[in-house]
Amino acid sequence: MSTRELRIKLTPLVIAMLFFIILCIALYNPPFGKMTCTISSAPGDPHAEYIYKVHFNLWEVNEVESTEMITSKDKKLLQLFQEMEEKEQSKHKNEKYYTMTTSIKNNTLTSITTLQYKLSGKKEFKKLSVNKLKKIYVKNGAICTYR
């Protein structure tokens, strides 16, 4: 078999292998889409569950929506948490990139916070990598999936 024949036979194989490697990298770490991370506290009263939805493009974070749900039989405790959340919200009321809503229904306090990084004028927000954010969430016990 000559070198030319060998090259003709191996070229499609090498191209297919490169395509497969790129595909695997894109599936494990996609360049755009949505990443969802969840964290739950230990069972008991109160019980907290956090859901982070991260929208990104070319591995840069565009928006993070975090949902915090605290469930407790103690209504006073839920009201205390709500007051703390509203105090935090008042610090950011004039900022366009930050929105927060809180509500208590039945025995659950739900707080939804949205950060739009592209609207922020802060340099540290502009170039936040989805990989860096995922490492932080996983380090704190979250389970993350891409969609």
N, C-alpha and C positions, 0 to 999 in steps of 0.2 A: 504494500500500500504506500503510495507516494505521500509526500507532505501536503500536496494540494488536495488530494482525496480526503486525507485526515482532517484538514481544515474545513472542507465542505461538510463533512459529517459532524464535526464538533461545534461549528458555529451555531446551529440552531439549539444545540444542547446548552451551550454557554448562555445564549440569549434567554432561553427558558429558565435556567437557574437564576439569572439576574432578576428576571421578572418575578419569580417566586420569592426571592429574598426581599425585593421591594414591597411585594404584596404582604408578606408576613410583617414587615416593619410597619406598614400602613395600618394593618389590622390591630396590631398591638398598641401602636401609638399614632392614631389617625391625625392628619394635618388640620382637619376641621370637623365640626359637629358639636355634640353635647356630651358632657361627662356628668354622671350623677353619682354622688357619694352619700352614704347613709351611716349614721352613728346612732346607737341606742344606749341608754344607760341601763344599769342593772335593774331587774324587775323590783318593784316596790312602789312606795308612795313617798314622794312624787316620782314619776317616771318621765324621762325626757327622750325625745327622738328628734334628730336633726337630719335634714335633707338639703344637700347642696347641689344645685343645677348650674353647671358651668358651660357657657356657650363660648366657643373659641373658633378662630380662623387662623390658619397657618401657625398653629401652636401658640398663638397669643390670645389671652383671655379678653373677651369683649364684655361679658356680663356674668355676674354671679347672683343667683337668686337662692337665698337660704331660708328654709322654713324650719322653725323651731316649734315643736309641740310639747307642752308640759301638761301632763295629766296628774291630777291630784283630787282627793276627796275634800281637802281643806281649801275652801273658797278664799279665805283670808290670805293664804299662801299664794294662790294664783293672782289675787289682786296686788300683792306685794311685788311679784314678778312683773306684772303688767306696769306698775308704776316705775319700776327700774327700767323697763324697756322704753317707756315713754320719755323718761329722763334722758336716756341715750339718744332717742329720736330728736329731742329738742336741740341737742348739740349740732345736729346736721340739717336743721330745717331749711336753711338758706342754700344748701348745696344741691345743684341740679342732678348730679349723678347718683344721689342716695335717696331711696324711698323706703319707708317702713310703715307697716300696719300691724296693729295688734287687736285681738278680739278674744273674748271668753265665751265659749259655747259649752253648755253642760259642764263637764268637769275638765275641760281642756282649754288651755291658753295657747293660741296660735299666733306666732309672730312671723311675718314675711318681710324680709329685707332684700332689696334689690340694689346692687352696685353696678353702674354702667361705666366701665373703665375708660371707654373712649370719650365720654363726656367730661371726664375728670381732667383738670389741668395739672395734676400732680405727676411728676416724672416717674415715680416708683410704681404708679398704676399703669402707665402707658405700655410698658413692655413686660408685663407679668406673663410668665410661661405657664402653660397648663401642666407641664411636667412638674414644675416647682410647686404649684398649688396642690397637685395630686400627692406629692411626697409629704406635704404638711398634713393633709387630711388623713392619709394612711398612717402616718406616725402617731396621730391622735386616735387611731382605732377605727377609722372609716373603711368601708368597703366601696370601691369605686368601679363603675362600669361605663363603657362608651356606648353611645347610641347614635 
